[in-house]
Amino acid sequence: MIVGDAKTQYITTTNNMTANAINAEGEEKKNNFQADDVIDWQVLGKACTSLPTTFLVTSRQGITVQVSIASGHLSRIDQTSKEPLDFSIGDALLSTGFGNPGPITIVFEHPIYGVNMRIQPDVVNDPDYSVSIEAFDRLDCSIEKIKHSALNQNLDAGAIPLTLVDVKGRVKKLVIAAKEQGIHIPFAINSMELKTV
């Protein structure tokens, strides 16, 4: 469940959050992914910073990126030893926040070749969930979608790898989502590695 108050917001999960051994498409693609840029959520402020529905962030190499969610606000949180997330301690994360299921939409200043990240959904004792990332081109046409289903891949609700690459370099927009029984649920993502050339 999502737990939060005026000062803290974080995701808790009743499932086992130990090492997430996933032999999934995202993990395989990551091994061949050559990033040349990154979006580090730490630049958005301290942990527990509340972010507006839509905001701009700049990658380390200077690419402007628009991040948005349909309603509510996003949160900048940290992975700590007290929070049952499955990222590395100290990771700066972007969370859909308390009671805010997403999806998150990310629009790049110009098209890129791909992204690599990890996503952790907020699931409560239900194996019927999935995570996905879908890429769109300049004309807003879908060019690729990566989806991992917990039922099909024995996922344990840990931080699931999502890697998407388009060899033609057409990725202008991403839609990142987590669903439980077909309904959008909250989630957190870590820094996003980019392949821009």
Buried (B, 14 or more C-beta within 10 A) or exposed (E): EBEBEEEBBBBEBEBEBEEBEBEBBBBEBBEEBEBBBBBBBBEBEEBBBEBEEEBEBEBEEEBEBBBBBEEBBBBBBBBEEEBBBBBEEEBBBBBBBBEBBBBBBBBBBEBBBBBBBBBBBBBBEEBEBBBBBBBBBEEEEEBBEBBBBBEEBEBBBBBBBBBBBBEEBBBBBBBBBBBBEEEBBBBBBBBBBBBBE
